[in-house]
């Protein structure tokens, strides 16, 4: 042990024994004790030889500090070499920072960082932060960049590096989660955090409710506690925000979607969850439930009863009043924590404040409410703490004199009202109009609906009255629910609510119509609707109350996005309500809505209803003499027949649909009919007819010059050729389809093309095949297409197996199998047989225990982590 405790820039090293409990059971007490002591001797000798300072040695691991990152890495490498061949494997985390001295120990975020990094590693794996890597001598260690990962302190993803090139399963980071990344650090509240963590880990606590008025920090506290206990929930920690929802019936579907649980078209959400989560140990955080009570409480109870291995934490202004509910009333912050939060947020605004009596008094007058403190801190750019105290005091006293029940709510309302009253007229107008949005909105939507100006919007952001969230296309803007409620009141008081709601409806109806694609051939504009789901729901609700005919059209335009997201139940309910509310609508509008409703019924295998709705739509179209509409009604009736395996009737209906489309002169519609007829031939295993139809479709689309349709037709031709064993011809068709999809930047279909190319080339050109699978995985991950990811995992697995990676292949096949189970993705008979053969070879190459372990590891992965694993493996797999 070094005599002097390193200070200043220090490299911190945490170690821990992997699987110590299982190792103890395997070796027995005496043998384990001997191995444990030998491990201690090896680590201590190696670390001491390089000047390591032993900070702690609690449990199975060590905490060391080094004055040099180079020395720390050398010590770790030497320790690993000394343990090589023995029964004990350690995991190591290394981070360099400037921790505060608390002799003989250290305190501060750097200590937690190093421990978090170690916690993400597997046995035998050494992980380090970029700060450590930056201080190492060039080329002195073989390092591997593992990319960005989220650790449990909920900060933004951090890049991690690994010592050596050895392959390990995905890191034990927060990969099975959708917890949002907070924009600000968590400050104080250690006592409350410890209390909530403890409750979440109590075996008899299955439903924990964090209660308190708006602005008390319930969500932030719950988020941090959920991240902290994630190790105790091996199947993941997930966040379901309910603030944007207005329909309690959507609570459980929202949970199922967040957890990627497939929804049985003919079943109930609670049954889907029970089936999909059976045996899984999860923590589910349902946020902001109060406005959906009491129905939401019944849904939560039903969920908990159906999923006994799941723990649920909710935040609500009031308790749920259900059996088994454990309450934690979130208090205001302590005096010291409140002051620390106020000073931290002021510093974020560029104002450094010293502790003072004025700061202490101001925080006390604001009841140390987090949101009130943040609003006040944003004003320190203009006002001193003394001025803030003077200006807030009158409003606080006035409200409290009103005798409201909850003093904290009075305080918060006063803080919001005071901050609002300081706005100029333009800022106040935008503030109240922004309350019309559900969830988040783009700047363009805020501009068109609320009259947003960039400078005014930025001012609201600076004052914490508006929040910003990064998104793939562009930033999104939103309000905390408590602030949104206040702004909504101001909108009504100004008499603008009806006008702004009407503009909101018109804007989102136009957006939905412009993104509408009756053919369902993959209109990229559907991606625009993904971030607007809650606003579209809100617009449809308003339309059903105020504009029934527009509601009918809007519901029809939303049908493709409901199908794309698998929200069949919601779509059917919405269309049914729109049809019922617009009995006097023109026959044309009703016919199209009936056709959309029939299509959704097919998706849910509700064949009798689909037949009835489709028949009504067809009759109306024929009565109107609308050949185009009749063709689409025939199309959905044919699809219904296909779903019933009535291929003869499906073929007849599709041929009638093709005739109707041909009569319109719209070759794009005829192409859709030919595509459907090709599907029938493939389903009937009529390979010659499938080839003939797909070739005819390619010829027609070439003449018409539609790039998107030609790309699809070529992909279908390639599939028919692959089924016929014509791999070389299939390769050419897939390659041309891929080139066209690159040209129009159609990423979802390009991912499918590349995956198909990998399948037809894996035997003759494995290097190129693996490159195609890799690019397909990257695209499918980007566009969130789990089915294509599953197919790529299975396709690449056979290449990895040829290179001797049986353990990894077993894990990837398991991950793919689990993804296909969740999404209902089915493989073609030929590909299914090949995958089964690869699995059999893995079983033969591994012991039963090794195969079972690899299979379990793969099944536990979420879709993105499985894709990442395959991508890392492809980096290291050189195929000759």
MOVEN-V341552 format. One record per residue. N is the residue number from 0. RES is the residue in one letter. SS is DSSP state (H for helix, E for strand, - for the rest). D_FIRST is the distance of its C-alpha to the first C-alpha in Angstrom with 2 decimals. Layout:
BEGIN
N:RES:SS:D_FIRST
N:RES:SS:D_FIRST
END
This chain:
BEGIN
0:X:-:0.00
1:X:-:3.76
2:X:-:6.34
3:X:-:8.84
4:X:-:9.64
5:X:-:11.59
6:X:-:15.29
7:X:-:18.54
8:X:-:18.61
9:X:E:15.50
10:X:E:15.19
11:X:E:14.40
12:X:E:13.94
13:X:E:15.33
14:X:E:15.96
15:X:E:18.52
16:X:E:20.56
17:X:-:24.09
18:X:-:26.96
19:X:H:25.07
20:X:H:28.20
21:X:H:30.47
22:X:H:28.14
23:X:H:28.12
24:X:H:31.91
25:X:H:32.21
26:X:H:30.01
27:X:-:30.73
28:X:H:28.47
29:X:H:27.46
30:X:H:26.92
31:X:H:24.90
32:X:H:22.65
33:X:H:22.12
34:X:H:21.48
35:X:H:19.10
36:X:H:16.88
37:X:H:17.15
38:X:H:16.13
39:X:H:12.94
40:X:H:12.16
41:X:H:13.21
42:X:H:11.28
43:X:H:7.82
44:X:H:8.86
45:X:H:10.41
46:X:H:7.93
47:X:H:5.27
48:X:H:8.69
49:X:-:9.58
50:X:-:7.15
51:X:-:6.12
52:X:E:5.21
53:X:E:5.92
54:X:E:9.27
55:X:E:11.22
56:X:-:12.23
57:X:-:15.92
58:X:-:18.58
59:X:-:18.22
60:X:-:15.57
61:X:E:12.26
62:X:E:11.83
63:X:E:9.32
64:X:E:10.08
65:X:E:10.61
66:X:-:12.83
67:X:-:14.87
68:X:H:16.76
69:X:H:17.33
70:X:H:13.72
71:X:H:13.25
72:X:H:16.45
73:X:H:15.71
74:X:H:12.57
75:X:H:14.82
76:X:H:17.67
77:X:H:15.92
78:X:H:14.83
79:X:H:18.45
80:X:H:19.85
81:X:H:18.06
82:X:H:19.51
83:X:-:22.89
84:X:-:25.69
85:X:-:24.03
86:X:-:25.32
87:X:-:22.42
88:X:-:22.36
89:X:E:19.87
90:X:E:20.83
91:X:E:18.65
92:X:E:19.33
93:X:E:18.16
94:X:E:19.51
95:X:E:19.25
96:X:E:20.55
97:X:-:20.37
98:X:-:19.17
99:X:E:19.89
100:X:E:17.29
101:X:E:17.58
102:X:-:14.73
103:X:-:12.31
104:X:E:13.66
105:X:E:15.95
106:X:E:19.64
107:X:-:22.35
108:X:H:24.01
109:X:H:21.29
110:X:H:19.06
111:X:H:22.15
112:X:H:22.93
113:X:H:19.79
114:X:H:20.35
115:X:H:24.01
116:X:H:23.44
117:X:H:21.37
118:X:H:24.19
119:X:-:26.73
120:X:-:25.31
121:X:-:26.44
122:X:-:24.70
123:X:-:23.54
124:X:-:23.95
125:X:E:21.61
126:X:E:23.01
127:X:E:22.33
128:X:E:24.18
129:X:H:26.36
130:X:H:24.21
131:X:H:21.42
132:X:H:24.10
133:X:-:25.71
134:X:-:22.75
135:X:-:22.44
136:X:-:24.22
137:X:-:27.62
138:X:-:28.08
139:X:-:24.53
140:X:-:24.22
141:X:-:27.06
142:X:E:27.32
143:X:E:29.92
144:X:E:31.34
145:X:E:31.93
146:X:E:33.96
147:X:E:33.93
148:X:E:32.85
149:X:-:33.02
150:X:-:30.00
151:X:-:30.51
152:X:-:30.45
153:X:-:33.95
154:X:-:33.44
155:X:-:35.32
156:X:-:34.21
157:X:E:31.13
158:X:E:30.82
159:X:E:28.09
160:X:E:27.03
161:X:E:25.94
162:X:E:24.03
163:X:-:26.72
164:X:-:30.36
165:X:-:30.33
166:X:-:32.68
167:X:-:31.59
168:X:-:33.77
169:X:-:34.00
170:X:-:30.92
171:X:-:30.54
172:X:-:31.32
173:X:-:34.30
174:X:-:36.80
175:X:-:39.03
176:X:E:39.97
177:X:-:42.34
178:X:-:40.66
179:X:-:41.58
180:X:-:39.12
181:X:-:39.54
182:X:-:40.42
183:X:-:38.37
184:X:-:34.94
185:X:-:34.77
186:X:-:34.52
187:X:-:33.70
188:X:-:35.34
189:X:H:32.18
190:X:H:34.25
191:X:H:37.06
192:X:H:34.81
193:X:H:33.11
194:X:H:36.59
195:X:H:38.03
196:X:H:35.09
197:X:H:35.55
198:X:H:39.28
199:X:H:38.96
200:X:H:36.86
201:X:-:39.22
202:X:-:41.15
203:X:-:44.47
204:X:-:44.24
205:X:-:46.04
206:X:E:47.49
207:X:E:45.71
208:X:E:47.68
209:X:E:46.09
210:X:E:49.06
211:X:-:49.98
212:X:-:52.14
213:X:-:51.64
214:X:-:48.98
215:X:-:46.62
216:X:-:43.95
217:X:H:44.55
218:X:H:44.05
219:X:H:40.83
220:X:H:39.30
221:X:H:40.47
222:X:H:39.18
223:X:H:35.64
224:X:H:35.69
225:X:H:37.12
226:X:H:34.39
227:X:H:31.66
228:X:-:33.14
229:X:H:33.99
230:X:H:31.65
231:X:H:33.92
232:X:-:36.97
233:X:-:36.47
234:X:-:39.93
235:X:-:39.43
236:X:E:39.85
237:X:E:43.04
238:X:E:44.78
239:X:E:48.57
240:X:E:49.97
241:X:-:53.43
242:X:-:54.38
243:X:-:56.49
244:X:-:58.31
245:X:-:61.67
246:X:-:62.68
247:X:-:61.01
248:X:-:62.15
249:X:H:59.58
250:X:H:56.54
251:X:H:55.98
252:X:H:56.92
253:X:H:54.31
254:X:H:51.70
255:X:H:52.86
256:X:H:52.69
257:X:H:49.14
258:X:-:48.05
259:X:-:50.16
260:X:-:52.19
261:X:-:55.53
262:X:-:58.52
263:X:-:61.43
264:X:-:64.51
265:X:-:66.60
266:X:-:64.06
267:X:-:62.40
268:X:H:59.02
269:X:H:57.69
270:X:H:58.62
271:X:H:56.95
272:X:H:53.70
273:X:H:53.98
274:X:H:54.52
275:X:H:51.92
276:X:-:49.08
277:X:-:49.79
278:X:-:46.61
279:X:-:44.36
280:X:-:41.68
281:X:E:42.01
282:X:E:41.65
283:X:E:44.66
284:X:E:44.73
285:X:E:48.37
286:X:E:48.56
287:X:-:51.47
288:X:-:53.87
289:X:H:56.08
290:X:H:58.94
291:X:H:59.52
292:X:-:59.81
293:X:-:61.29
294:X:H:61.76
295:X:H:58.13
296:X:H:57.10
297:X:H:59.28
298:X:H:57.72
299:X:H:54.17
300:X:H:55.25
301:X:H:56.97
302:X:H:53.87
303:X:H:51.63
304:X:H:54.17
305:X:H:54.52
306:X:-:50.76
307:X:-:49.17
308:X:-:45.70
309:X:E:45.50
310:X:E:44.16
311:X:E:45.98
312:X:E:45.00
313:X:E:47.73
314:X:E:48.12
315:X:E:51.48
316:X:-:53.17
317:X:-:54.68
318:X:-:53.80
319:X:-:55.29
320:X:-:57.06
321:X:-:56.50
322:X:-:55.56
323:X:-:51.89
324:X:E:50.80
325:X:E:47.75
326:X:E:47.86
327:X:E:45.12
328:X:E:46.82
329:X:-:44.68
330:X:-:44.66
331:X:-:44.69
332:X:-:41.37
333:X:-:40.00
334:X:H:40.79
335:X:H:37.32
336:X:H:37.04
337:X:H:40.57
338:X:H:39.94
339:X:H:36.76
340:X:H:38.81
341:X:H:41.66
342:X:H:39.51
343:X:H:37.63
344:X:H:40.94
345:X:H:42.53
346:X:H:39.72
347:X:H:40.46
348:X:-:44.03
349:X:-:42.89
350:X:-:43.18
351:X:-:40.27
352:X:-:41.10
353:X:-:39.58
354:X:-:39.56
355:X:-:42.93
356:X:H:45.53
357:X:H:47.65
358:X:H:44.96
359:X:H:44.32
360:X:H:48.06
361:X:H:48.72
362:X:H:46.10
363:X:H:47.56
364:X:H:51.09
365:X:-:49.95
366:X:-:48.67
367:X:-:45.21
368:X:-:46.58
369:X:H:44.40
370:X:H:47.37
371:X:H:49.20
372:X:H:46.14
373:X:H:45.77
374:X:H:49.48
375:X:H:49.31
376:X:H:46.19
377:X:H:48.09
378:X:H:50.75
379:X:H:48.46
380:X:H:49.40
381:X:-:52.83
382:X:-:52.51
383:X:-:50.28
384:X:H:48.96
385:X:H:51.82
386:X:H:54.37
387:X:H:52.98
388:X:H:53.23
389:X:H:56.82
390:X:H:57.93
391:X:H:56.42
392:X:H:57.56
393:X:H:61.24
394:X:H:60.78
395:X:H:58.32
396:X:H:60.78
397:X:H:63.69
398:X:H:62.16
399:X:H:60.90
400:X:-:64.40
401:X:-:65.61
402:X:-:64.33
403:X:-:62.34
404:X:-:60.65
405:X:-:57.03
406:X:H:55.92
407:X:H:52.93
408:X:H:55.35
409:X:H:57.54
410:X:H:54.66
411:X:H:53.63
412:X:H:57.25
413:X:H:57.69
414:X:H:54.65
415:X:H:55.92
416:X:H:59.48
417:X:H:58.46
418:X:H:56.45
419:X:H:59.44
420:X:H:61.94
421:X:-:60.13
422:X:-:60.73
423:X:-:63.72
424:X:H:66.52
425:X:H:65.25
426:X:H:61.77
427:X:H:63.31
428:X:H:65.55
429:X:H:62.78
430:X:H:60.56
431:X:H:63.22
432:X:H:64.31
433:X:H:60.80
434:X:H:60.99
435:X:H:63.41
436:X:-:60.68
437:X:-:59.04
438:X:-:55.35
439:X:-:54.75
440:X:E:57.12
441:X:-:57.23
442:X:H:58.28
443:X:H:61.53
444:X:H:62.40
445:X:H:61.59
446:X:H:63.74
447:X:H:66.72
448:X:H:66.66
449:X:H:65.28
450:X:-:66.25
451:X:-:62.67
452:X:-:62.15
453:X:H:58.77
454:X:H:58.45
455:X:H:59.43
456:X:H:57.12
457:X:H:54.20
458:X:H:55.08
459:X:H:54.86
460:X:H:51.44
461:X:H:50.27
462:X:-:51.52
463:X:-:49.74
464:X:-:53.16
465:X:-:52.70
466:X:E:49.68
467:X:E:48.93
468:X:E:47.47
469:X:-:46.91
470:X:-:49.08
471:X:-:49.85
472:X:-:53.11
473:X:-:52.69
474:X:-:51.10
475:X:E:52.46
476:X:E:53.21
477:X:E:53.31
478:X:-:53.51
479:X:-:51.64
480:X:H:54.11
481:X:H:54.55
482:X:H:55.42
483:X:H:57.61
484:X:H:59.65
485:X:H:60.30
486:X:H:61.26
487:X:H:63.56
488:X:H:65.36
489:X:H:65.87
490:X:H:67.26
491:X:H:69.79
492:X:H:70.70
493:X:-:71.44
494:X:-:73.74
495:X:-:71.93
496:X:H:70.47
497:X:H:73.33
498:X:H:73.51
499:X:H:69.77
500:X:H:69.67
501:X:H:72.64
502:X:H:70.93
503:X:H:67.83
504:X:H:70.02
505:X:H:71.90
506:X:H:68.77
507:X:H:67.03
508:X:H:70.30
509:X:H:70.72
510:X:H:67.16
511:X:H:67.75
512:X:H:71.11
513:X:H:69.78
514:X:-:67.04
515:X:-:69.49
516:X:-:70.09
517:X:-:72.61
518:X:-:71.83
519:X:-:68.17
520:X:-:67.46
521:X:-:64.19
522:X:-:65.04
523:X:-:61.89
524:X:-:63.09
525:X:H:62.13
526:X:H:58.53
527:X:H:59.69
528:X:H:60.58
529:X:H:57.18
530:X:-:55.72
531:X:-:59.00
532:X:H:59.32
533:X:H:59.37
534:X:H:61.67
535:X:H:64.01
536:X:H:64.07
537:X:H:64.89
538:X:H:67.58
539:X:H:69.17
540:X:H:69.21
541:X:H:70.99
542:X:H:73.39
543:X:H:74.39
544:X:H:75.31
545:X:H:77.04
546:X:-:77.95
547:X:H:78.61
548:X:H:79.88
549:X:H:76.86
550:X:H:74.64
551:X:H:76.39
552:X:H:75.64
553:X:H:72.07
554:X:H:71.31
555:X:H:72.78
556:X:H:70.75
557:X:H:67.54
558:X:H:68.36
559:X:H:66.49
560:X:H:63.26
561:X:H:63.60
562:X:H:64.01
563:X:H:61.13
564:X:H:58.78
565:X:-:60.36
566:X:-:61.56
567:X:H:64.85
568:X:H:65.36
569:X:H:64.93
570:X:H:67.19
571:X:H:69.92
572:X:H:69.85
573:X:H:70.02
574:X:H:72.85
575:X:H:74.70
576:X:H:74.51
577:X:H:75.63
578:X:H:78.57
579:X:H:79.60
580:X:H:79.46
581:X:-:81.48
582:X:-:84.48
583:X:-:86.75
584:X:-:84.68
585:X:-:86.41
586:X:H:86.68
587:X:H:84.70
588:X:H:81.63
589:X:H:81.91
590:X:H:82.32
591:X:H:79.13
592:X:H:77.20
593:X:H:78.64
594:X:H:77.57
595:X:H:73.99
596:X:H:74.00
597:X:H:75.31
598:X:H:72.54
599:X:H:69.88
600:X:H:71.71
601:X:H:71.51
602:X:H:67.74
603:X:-:67.64
604:X:-:70.02
605:X:-:72.61
606:X:H:75.35
607:X:H:78.42
608:X:H:77.48
609:X:H:76.61
610:X:H:80.04
611:X:H:81.80
612:X:H:79.99
613:X:H:80.33
614:X:H:84.01
615:X:H:84.66
616:X:H:83.03
617:X:H:85.06
618:X:H:88.30
619:X:H:87.70
620:X:H:86.87
621:X:H:89.98
622:X:H:92.09
623:X:H:90.87
624:X:-:91.43
625:X:-:87.79
626:X:H:87.09
627:X:H:83.53
628:X:H:82.67
629:X:H:84.53
630:X:H:82.48
631:X:H:79.20
632:X:H:80.58
633:X:H:81.63
634:X:H:78.18
635:X:H:76.45
636:X:H:79.06
637:X:H:78.38
638:X:H:74.65
639:X:H:75.39
640:X:H:77.48
641:X:H:74.67
642:X:H:72.27
643:X:-:74.85
644:X:-:75.06
645:X:-:78.72
646:X:H:78.53
647:X:H:82.31
648:X:H:82.72
649:X:H:79.65
650:X:H:81.14
651:X:H:84.48
652:X:H:82.93
653:X:H:80.71
654:X:H:83.81
655:X:H:85.68
656:X:H:82.77
657:X:H:82.89
658:X:H:86.64
659:X:H:86.16
660:X:H:83.46
661:X:H:85.63
662:X:H:88.47
663:X:H:86.38
664:X:-:85.78
665:X:-:82.03
666:X:H:80.52
667:X:H:77.04
668:X:H:78.18
669:X:H:79.91
670:X:H:76.68
671:X:H:74.95
672:X:H:77.73
673:X:H:77.44
674:X:H:73.70
675:X:H:74.45
676:X:H:77.08
677:X:H:74.57
678:X:H:72.26
679:X:H:75.15
680:X:H:75.86
681:X:H:72.22
682:X:H:72.11
683:X:-:75.27
684:X:-:73.75
685:X:-:76.77
686:X:H:75.01
687:X:H:78.15
688:X:H:78.97
689:X:H:75.36
690:X:H:75.47
691:X:H:78.90
692:X:H:78.07
693:X:H:74.79
694:X:H:76.56
695:X:H:79.32
696:X:H:76.78
697:X:H:75.09
698:X:H:78.50
699:X:H:79.52
700:X:H:76.31
701:X:H:76.52
702:X:H:80.01
703:X:H:78.93
704:X:-:76.00
705:X:-:73.46
706:X:H:70.02
707:X:H:68.26
708:X:H:70.93
709:X:H:71.09
710:X:H:67.34
711:X:H:67.64
712:X:H:70.74
713:X:H:69.06
714:X:H:66.06
715:X:H:68.52
716:X:H:70.36
717:X:H:67.18
718:X:H:66.45
719:X:H:69.97
720:X:H:69.68
721:X:H:66.34
722:X:H:67.95
723:X:-:70.80
724:X:-:68.47
725:X:-:69.22
726:X:H:65.61
727:X:H:66.51
728:X:H:68.98
729:X:H:66.52
730:X:H:63.91
731:X:H:66.40
732:X:H:67.28
733:X:H:63.66
734:X:H:62.88
735:X:H:65.84
736:X:H:64.94
737:X:H:61.37
738:X:H:62.74
739:X:H:65.00
740:X:H:62.28
741:X:H:60.10
742:X:H:63.11
743:X:-:63.44
744:X:-:59.68
745:X:-:60.23
746:X:H:56.62
747:X:H:57.22
748:X:H:59.94
749:X:H:58.16
750:X:H:55.23
751:X:H:57.81
752:X:H:59.47
753:X:H:56.26
754:X:H:55.29
755:X:H:58.78
756:X:H:58.46
757:X:H:55.31
758:X:H:57.23
759:X:H:60.20
760:X:H:58.14
761:X:-:55.27
762:X:-:57.09
763:X:-:58.77
764:X:-:56.19
765:X:H:52.81
766:X:H:50.89
767:X:H:53.30
768:X:H:53.37
769:X:H:49.60
770:X:H:49.83
771:X:H:52.55
772:X:H:50.57
773:X:H:47.60
774:X:H:49.77
775:X:H:51.54
776:X:H:48.30
777:X:H:47.23
778:X:H:50.67
779:X:H:50.95
780:X:H:47.61
781:X:H:48.82
782:X:-:52.14
783:X:-:50.70
784:X:-:52.82
785:X:H:51.17
786:X:H:54.04
787:X:H:53.71
788:X:H:49.95
789:X:H:50.68
790:X:H:53.24
791:X:H:50.89
792:X:H:48.13
793:X:H:50.68
794:X:H:52.14
795:X:H:48.86
796:X:H:47.65
797:X:H:50.26
798:X:H:49.05
799:X:H:45.41
800:X:H:46.59
801:X:H:48.33
802:X:-:44.98
803:X:-:43.40
804:X:-:41.49
805:X:H:42.94
806:X:H:40.05
807:X:H:40.09
808:X:H:43.89
809:X:H:44.05
810:X:H:41.91
811:X:H:44.04
812:X:H:47.27
813:X:H:46.16
814:X:H:45.27
815:X:H:48.68
816:X:H:50.47
817:X:H:48.95
818:X:H:49.89
819:X:H:53.41
820:X:H:53.70
821:X:H:52.78
822:X:H:55.09
823:X:-:57.92
824:X:-:57.65
825:X:-:59.72
826:X:-:59.53
827:X:-:62.66
828:X:H:63.73
829:X:H:62.81
830:X:H:59.32
831:X:H:58.75
832:X:H:59.72
833:X:H:57.41
834:X:H:54.43
835:X:H:55.25
836:X:H:55.32
837:X:H:51.88
838:X:H:50.50
839:X:H:52.17
840:X:H:50.60
841:X:H:47.13
842:X:H:47.80
843:X:H:48.93
844:X:H:45.89
845:X:-:43.31
846:X:-:42.90
847:X:H:44.28
848:X:H:40.82
849:X:H:39.41
850:X:H:42.52
851:X:H:42.43
852:X:H:38.79
853:X:H:39.54
854:X:H:42.75
855:X:H:41.11
856:X:H:38.46
857:X:H:41.31
858:X:H:43.48
859:X:-:40.81
860:X:-:40.69
861:X:-:42.74
862:X:H:45.06
863:X:H:43.00
864:X:H:39.83
865:X:H:41.95
866:X:H:43.42
867:X:H:40.03
868:X:H:38.87
869:X:H:42.02
870:X:H:41.69
871:X:H:38.16
872:X:H:39.41
873:X:H:42.43
874:X:H:40.26
875:X:H:38.88
876:X:-:42.13
877:X:-:44.26
878:X:-:47.70
879:X:-:50.01
END
